[in-house]
């Protein structure tokens, strides 16, 4: 978010993060706790 200059987390999650997760390009490090403060995202291999 900081790199893109975005401030609204909800819009960032819906417009940028969710499509990448749905496409399988990103994966959550803690999928059972999606709102965890320790949540990180890792790049996956291309499908």
N, C-alpha and C positions, 0 to 999 in steps of 0.2 A: 504494500500500500504506500509506504513512504517513498519508494522509488518512483511510483507513478503519480505522486502528488495527490492521492485520494484520501479523504477524511472519513467518509461514511462507510462503516464496516458492513452494514447490511447490503448496500449497493455493491460494494466490492465483492462480497461473498456471492451474491446472486448473478452479477454480470461477468465476473472474471473467474472466481474460484470454482463455483458449482459446475460450469460447463467443462472445465478441465478435469474435474473429478469424474463427471459422468462419462467423459470420453476415454477415461482410463489413462490420461497423461500424467495425473498426479494421484498420490495415495496418501491417506492419513497415517501418521505413525501410531495413533491411538484411536482406531475406528470405533471402539466401544464407548469412548468418551469424546464426542465431537466438539464439545465446548470447553474442554480442559485447557487450563492455562499453559499446560505443557505440550499441547497439540502442535505438531509440526507437519509439514507436507514435504513429500519427497517425489522426485521425478521418477516415473516408471519407464520401462522400455516401450517403444512405440508399438501399438497393437498390430 
